[in-house]
Structure formats: structure tokens, C-alpha cells
Amino acid sequence: MDIIEIDGLRLRCEIGFSAHEIGVKQDVVLTLRIGTDIRRAAQSDDPADAFNYRTVTKALIAHVEASGYKLVESLAESVAQLVIQHGAPWVQVRVHKPGALRFADSVGLLIERTAKDYEG
């Protein structure tokens, strides 16, 4: 499997459940590893044969910036599901919330999902 990397996608959304976070957009940083097979695109040099990460990224931006979640876990899961829905067989999603903890640059988590995780 080949992996497309998208690093440091900085977006804003409503995230959190503390009184001072409700209704307030905050920064989140996404890092994605999208599993795919690039051999056909590499051979043909035709964009139509490639996984369209630009389309996925635009969908992610629209989704995240319009969303509101209490938990980073829920945001990460929704991002993974959206990438899989765009045809990726595997995705690794890292979501970080800068400034979430005093004395830490950010807090985040890393999840991996496959298409099988969303069957049925």
C-alpha cells in the first residue's frame, strides 16, 4: 500500500465541552496518512488515475469548519469516515488541539481505520 501524506491542515471548529469552549471556534490541526495504490497513476501519469486528495481535503475543510464536537475523538472518527467514503481503503488521522492543556503545545490523538470499519 502506498501512502499519501497531508501534514498540518489547520482548521477551526467548535470543539470542547467546557463552558468557555461552547459556541467558540478553536484551532485544530489534522495530519492524515491515506492508504491507496498509486501504481496505475504513476504508470499512466494521468490525474484521472490518481486518488484525488484535493477533493478529499476540500470536503474535510468544509466538514470540519461547519462542525461542532465535544470530543477530539468524535472529530477524528468523522474525519476518518469521510476519507474512507472518498474511496481510500485505509486512513490514519491525527487530530491535535493546540493550547488544550496548560504547559503543553497541544493535545491530540491518532486513529487508524479501514473500509471494513464502516461496513454494514
Backbone hydrogen bonds, N-H to C=O, Kabsch-Sander energy under -0.5 kcal/mol:
donor,donor_aa,acceptor,acceptor_aa,energy
2,D,36,T,-3.1
4,I,34,I,-2.8
6,I,32,L,-2.6
9,L,30,L,-2.9
10,R,8,G,-0.9
11,L,9,L,-0.6
11,L,28,V,-2.7
13,C,26,Q,-2.3
14,E,67,S,-1.6
15,I,13,C,-0.7
15,I,24,V,-0.7
16,G,69,Y,-2.1
21,E,18,S,-2.1
22,I,18,S,-1.4
24,V,21,E,-2.0
26,Q,13,C,-3.3
28,V,11,L,-2.5
29,V,96,H,-2.7
30,L,9,L,-2.6
31,T,94,R,-2.2
32,L,6,I,-3.1
33,R,92,Q,-2.2
34,I,4,I,-2.9
35,G,33,R,-0.6
35,G,90,W,-2.6
36,T,2,D,-2.8
38,I,36,T,-0.6
42,A,38,I,-2.9
43,Q,39,R,-2.4
44,S,40,R,-2.6
45,D,41,A,-2.7
49,D,46,D,-2.2
50,A,47,P,-1.4
53,Y,51,F,-1.6
56,V,52,N,-1.7
57,T,53,Y,-2.5
58,K,54,R,-2.5
59,A,55,T,-2.1
60,L,56,V,-2.6
61,I,57,T,-2.7
62,A,58,K,-2.3
63,H,59,A,-2.6
64,V,60,L,-3.1
65,E,61,I,-2.4
66,A,62,A,-1.1
67,S,64,V,-1.4
69,Y,14,E,-2.6
75,L,71,L,-1.6
76,A,72,V,-2.7
77,E,73,E,-2.2
78,S,74,S,-2.1
79,V,75,L,-2.1
80,A,76,A,-2.5
81,Q,77,E,-2.4
82,L,78,S,-1.9
83,V,79,V,-2.2
84,I,80,A,-2.3
85,Q,81,Q,-2.4
86,H,82,L,-1.0
86,H,83,V,-0.6
87,G,84,I,-2.0
88,A,83,V,-1.4
90,W,35,G,-0.8
91,V,113,R,-2.6
92,Q,33,R,-2.6
93,V,111,I,-2.7
94,R,31,T,-2.7
95,V,109,L,-2.2
96,H,29,V,-2.3
97,K,107,V,-3.4
99,G,105,D,-2.1
100,A,97,K,-1.5
104,A,101,L,-1.8
107,V,97,K,-1.2
109,L,95,V,-1.9
111,I,93,V,-2.6
113,R,91,V,-2.7
115,A,89,P,-1.7
117,D,114,T,-1.2
118,Y,115,A,-1.5
119,E,116,K,-1.2
